[in-house]
Amino acid sequence: MGSHVSKQVERRKTIHIEKKTLSDLKTSGEDYPGSEYRPSDRKNWMNELNPDKLHINQIVWPGTHDSATNKIGVPLITRPFAQCQSLSIYQQLARGTRVIDIRVQEDRRVCHGILVTYNIDVVIKDVKKFLSETKSEIIILEIRTEFGHDDPPEFDKYLEEQLGEFLIHQDEHVFGKTIAELLPKRIICVWKPRKSAHPKAGSSLWSEGYLKDNWINTDLPSTKFDGNLKHLSEQPPVTSRKYFYRVENTVTPVADNPVLCVKPVTRRIHGYARLFIAQCFAKGYADRIQVFSTDFIDEDFVDACVGLTYARVEGKT
């Protein structure tokens, strides 16, 4: 018992030190090209940046982690341990999110680990509603079978039936195209089954190799921040790669820590998105930022990504 308590005391000290490390680093500044930019309409920010000029590989895509968890589990009982977003998919998209991360199980219900929420139909309905209200916004919709679960039967056919008119087919030439060249197609749908056949070249769905990341499972904010920088530094510039690479501005609860609710843990890093982008410029990695995701997305996170996108379009980087 004594050793366990001692371990937890040391753990709390480490967390305090790491939070202070990021806080101190923030004094170095959060300015970068485009950091002052604010879209006048987050719901239509891609259109605002001019679809004829905005190339897919110029976009810094604001994303959400475990996107469809706003109603997961039981309120006040299990929900705090799995909820990573408080907004619906439609609300996230309207706020400016452009990469959605969905986990499903065999019965097509969205899940996070062992906890479940609504059917995938709710996600599809929200996506379609958003697309019907906009004209030039492109979405990356990532859907994967959650770890430990089986694939929904014939799920690829379901996605094609539901989203076919909007789907941008798997094609490496997409990365160099403008939004205008892809319209009226609006969705890059990445389907990541665990055991079923993966989408093939030319398919209406994209395979998992087109959306990569290096997940760091930690509740330590500076450890995650530095790890994200390291992994990003190992990527080629966005203009020369044929896949999307994601960095997640999140930390997550771990089993050996008494704080297991998502929100208080992820808040340790949540406010440092602009600092991360500024540090990428300071270290020479800014040309590698592409998909940037977070828990509990807010307007400032969206603006941070859109601002850098604006700077790229205007040749300020």
Secondary structure, 3 states (H helix, E strand, C coil): CHHHHHHHHHHHHHHHHHHHHHHHHHHHCCCCCCCCCCCCCHHHHHHHCCCCCCEHHHCCEEEECCCCCCCCCCCCCCHHHCCCCCCCHHHHHHHCCCEEEEEECCCCEEEECCEEEEEHHHHHHHHHHHHHHCCCCCEEEEEEECCCCCCCCCHHHHHHHHHHHHECCCCHHHHHCEHHHHCCCCEEEEEECCCCCCCCCCCCCECHHHEEECCCCCCCHHHHHHHHHHHHHCCCCHHHCCCEEEEECCCCCCCCCCCCCHHHHHHHHHCCHHHHHHHHHHHCCHHHCCEEEECCCCHHHHHHHHHHHHHHHCCCC
